């Protein structure tokens, strides 16, 4: 398998306090639609009361929320509600429109990573869907000195449970000190590596990276739909390392984003706001409303 290399290393700014109980930093900045296709935004959030994200809408995207630490209470206006703990994941398909909320659970803190995935034009208006991918049920592949947790996609014949609208391989990789692994990566995928813990070297050119940095893989080497695989070599330094390896099939479509909506034209954005304000997304999120009242 051909080794993938690193084309860009992005070092984010320091976390900033945005509001009482809310601190975050942007790891993938919006606006680089072509270079980062199909990925839109990645934000790291630290929340505690009274912070969090009360009821808000989405259309045209999928959100993937990984809890790094603490507890996250989530709910939507389709009747889904629950509490996620460390290493749990919520995969939400906004599709044609949904209202949801994400809040720290009771008096707990919450440290999360939320990735926005673009939906192809043909799937922008699919029915909303919701998946909890709990850490205790996760599929893992063990390599010498490495453990790969599969959140979506497939490696070595093992298929992850997540159902996605866009072909995406989302891997949570942990390495022992000095560990090395060659991660299979579809040759037609664009993608990135986020270092969460430890010091690593990534790719055929052994690019050095430290926590918080985002490394973008070289551009896809195969056309859309090509089933061939490449590989990405990752080597840890003298301490344990954890990183995400996330790749996806580029959509190659126009992106028009405004607020919580991501569509393919300005008219579709205007229609999204009309539909939301007309009540077509549905009413408020009952479980989140109950939690907010309990806080007060």
ABEGO torsion letter per residue (X at the ends): XBBBBBABBBBBBBBBBABBGBBBBBABBBGBAAAAOABABBBBBBBBOABEBBBBBBBGBBBBBBBABEBBBBBBAAGBBEBBBBGBBBBBBAEAEBBBBBBBBEABBBBBBBBBBBBBAAAAABBBBBBBBBAAABBBBBBBGBBBBBABEBBGGBBBABBBABBBBBBBBBBBBGBBBBBBBBAABBEBBBBABEBBBBEAAGBBBBBGBBBBBBBBABBBGBABBBBBBBBBBABBBBBBBBBBBBAGBBBBBBEABBBABAAAAAAAAAAAAAGAAEBBBAAAAAAAAAAX
